[in-house]
Amino acid sequence: MQAISNIKTGLLPLSLESIQALALLSPEKHKCRGITTKLDEREALVKSLGKHNLLFLENHGTVACGGTIAEAFQNMFMLSRACTSQVVTMSTVGGDLSRIHTVDAKYVQSLESKARSNDIAQKGGGVSDVARHSRPFYAMMRKMERMDQSFKY
């Protein structure tokens, strides 16, 4: 993710994960000031995030938010997959963006608006946000527990 936060193009619509992440990603890149405990940095981060759940910190990495830890994890996991896919794709073409097929911008915008509509509709009924985001989170937790339980302590 840091590699994508370092490049001017940012995240490109190259995969399903990237299109989903773009719907949650703030259009701004936050200028990272390093480690800080000052309240003004917190306010600047909130301003950069706006109503979005994902934010690139310029030359640093990302911030992921969500209504629950599971939702924030799901958002970060999706962004991680999107960034990995983009880095591999860019490596394959030697960084030449003219050799990469991206999804049409109008199509991406229509998918983003559908994603927002579905998100609003799902909050009104059906599968709850908690259930929707908890499944992959708890699956990953079970996988980690099988590998090494020391992370709990």
C-alpha positions in Angstrom: 0.0 0.0 0.0 2.9 2.3 0.7 4.0 1.9 -2.9 0.7 3.2 -4.2 0.6 6.0 -1.7 4.0 7.1 -3.1 2.9 7.4 -6.8 1.0 10.3 -8.2 -1.6 8.2 -10.0 -2.7 6.7 -6.8 -5.0 3.7 -7.0 -6.1 2.8 -10.5 -9.3 0.9 -11.4 -7.6 -2.3 -12.5 -9.5 -5.0 -10.4 -12.7 -5.6 -8.6 -11.0 -4.9 -5.3 -9.6 -1.6 -6.6 -13.1 -0.5 -7.9 -14.6 -1.3 -4.5 -11.8 0.4 -2.7 -12.1 3.5 -4.8 -15.7 3.9 -3.6 -14.4 4.1 0.0 -11.2 6.0 -0.7 -10.9 9.7 0.0 -9.9 11.5 -3.2 -7.4 13.5 -1.2 -4.0 12.2 -0.2 -3.1 13.4 3.3 0.4 14.9 3.6 1.9 12.8 6.4 3.9 14.8 9.0 5.4 11.7 10.6 4.6 10.5 14.1 2.7 13.2 16.0 0.6 13.4 19.1 -0.7 16.9 18.4 -4.5 17.4 18.2 -4.2 19.6 15.0 -2.9 16.5 13.1 -6.0 14.5 14.2 -8.2 17.3 12.9 -6.3 17.4 9.6 -6.7 13.6 9.2 -10.5 13.8 9.9 -10.7 16.6 7.3 -8.8 14.6 4.7 -10.9 11.5 5.4 -14.2 13.4 5.0 -17.0 10.8 4.7 -14.7 8.1 3.4 -13.3 5.0 5.2 -9.9 4.8 3.4 -7.2 7.4 3.1 -3.7 7.3 1.6 -1.0 9.1 3.6 1.3 10.5 1.1 4.7 8.6 1.1 3.6 6.7 4.2 0.8 4.2 3.9 -2.9 4.2 4.7 -5.6 4.8 7.2 -8.7 2.5 7.4 -11.8 3.2 9.3 -15.1 1.4 9.8 -18.0 1.1 12.2 -16.4 -2.0 13.7 -12.9 -3.4 13.9 -14.1 -6.1 11.4 -15.3 -3.5 8.9 -12.0 -1.5 9.2 -10.1 -4.8 8.7 -12.2 -5.7 5.6 -11.6 -2.2 4.1 -7.9 -2.5 4.7 -7.7 -6.1 3.4 -9.6 -5.1 0.2 -7.3 -2.1 -0.3 -4.2 -4.3 0.3 -5.3 -6.7 -2.4 -6.0 -3.8 -4.8 -2.6 -2.3 -4.2 -0.8 -5.6 -4.6 -2.6 -6.2 -7.9 -1.6 -2.8 -9.1 2.0 -3.2 -8.2 2.2 -6.5 -10.0 0.4 -5.1 -13.0 2.7 -2.1 -13.2 5.8 -4.3 -12.7 4.6 -6.5 -15.6 4.6 -3.5 -18.0 7.7 -1.8 -16.6 5.6 1.0 -15.1 4.3 2.2 -18.5 0.8 3.2 -17.7 -0.1 3.5 -21.4 0.2 -0.3 -21.6 -2.3 -0.9 -18.8 -6.1 -1.5 -19.4 -8.1 0.4 -16.8 -11.8 0.3 -16.3 -13.7 3.1 -18.0 -14.1 6.1 -15.6 -17.9 6.3 -16.2 -18.3 2.7 -15.4 -16.3 3.1 -12.2 -18.5 6.0 -11.2 -21.6 4.0 -11.9 -20.3 1.1 -9.8 -19.3 3.5 -7.0 -22.8 5.0 -6.9 -24.3 1.5 -6.9 -22.0 0.5 -4.1 -23.1 3.5 -2.1 -26.8 2.8 -2.8 -26.4 -0.8 -1.8 -24.6 0.2 1.3 -27.5 2.5 2.2 -30.1 -0.1 1.3 -28.3 -2.8 3.4 -28.3 -0.5 6.4 -32.0 -0.4 6.1 -32.5 -4.1 6.2 -31.2 -7.5 5.1 -27.7 -8.5 6.1 -26.3 -6.2 8.8 -23.0 -4.3 8.4 -21.7 -6.3 11.4 -22.5 -9.7 9.8 -21.3 -8.6 6.4 -17.9 -7.5 7.6 -17.5 -10.0 10.5 -17.4 -13.2 8.4 -14.0 -12.5 6.6 -12.6 -11.0 9.8 -13.4 -14.0 12.0 -12.2 -16.3 9.2 -8.8 -14.6 9.2 -8.8 -14.7 13.0 -9.3 -18.5 12.9 -6.5 -18.9 10.3 -4.2 -16.9 12.6 -5.1 -19.0 15.6 -4.2 -22.2 13.7 -0.9 -20.7 12.7 0.2 -19.2 16.0 -1.9 -18.3 19.0 0.7 -16.0 20.6 -0.8 -13.0 18.9 -3.6 -13.1 21.5 -1.3 -12.4 24.4 
